[in-house]
Amino acid sequence: MKEEQKEFFLSMEDETMRPIFEKGDTLIVIEGSTIKDGTPHFLLIGNEIMCRVVTMCEDGITVGGYDNDICPVKHYTEEEIQKLPIKIIGRVKELRRHLSMNTRSEEREV
C-alpha cells in the first residue's frame, strides 16, 4: 500500500522562477525530503524559504532558478548542506494562478 503524501500550499515570493512561476503564484507542494532531479522544490537555506530547481551531484546539490540572471545556479557541498543547514521541504506538484485582467480594458455588459 502506497503511503499517503501530505500536500500543502506555498506562495511564490520572488521572480527567480520566471517565466514558469510568477511572483504571487500559489504552488501545491508534496512534503518530503526526497529530491527529484531537475524539478522545482521548496527548500530552507539557513532561515530563508525559497523555491528553486534542485539537482543532486556527486558531492552535494546544485540549486538555481529558471531565470539565471536573477538567480544563478549555486553548488552546495555536503559540508555546506550540514553547516547552513539546507533542508528540502517538498517538491512542487502543481501551479495555481489567478488570471490577471488587463487594467486598460473597460468592462462591458454583453
C-alpha positions, 0 to 999 in steps of 0.5 A: 500500500502506497503511503499517503503524501501530505500536500500543502500550499506555498506562495511564490515570493520572488521572480527567480522562477520566471517565466514558469512561476510568477511572483504571487503564484500559489504552488501545491507542494508534496512534503518530503525530503526526497529530491527529484532531479531537475524539478522545482522544490521548496527548500530552507537555506539557513532561515530563508524559504525559497523555491528553486530547481534542485539537482543532486551531484556527486558531492552535494546539490546544485540549486538555481532558478529558471531565470539565471540572471536573477538567480544563478545556479549555486553548488552546495557541498555536503559540508555546506548542506550540514553547516547552513543547514539546507533542508528540502521541504517538498517538491512542487506538484502543481501551479495555481494562478489567478488570471490577471485582467488587463487594467486598460480594458473597460468592462462591458455588459454583453 
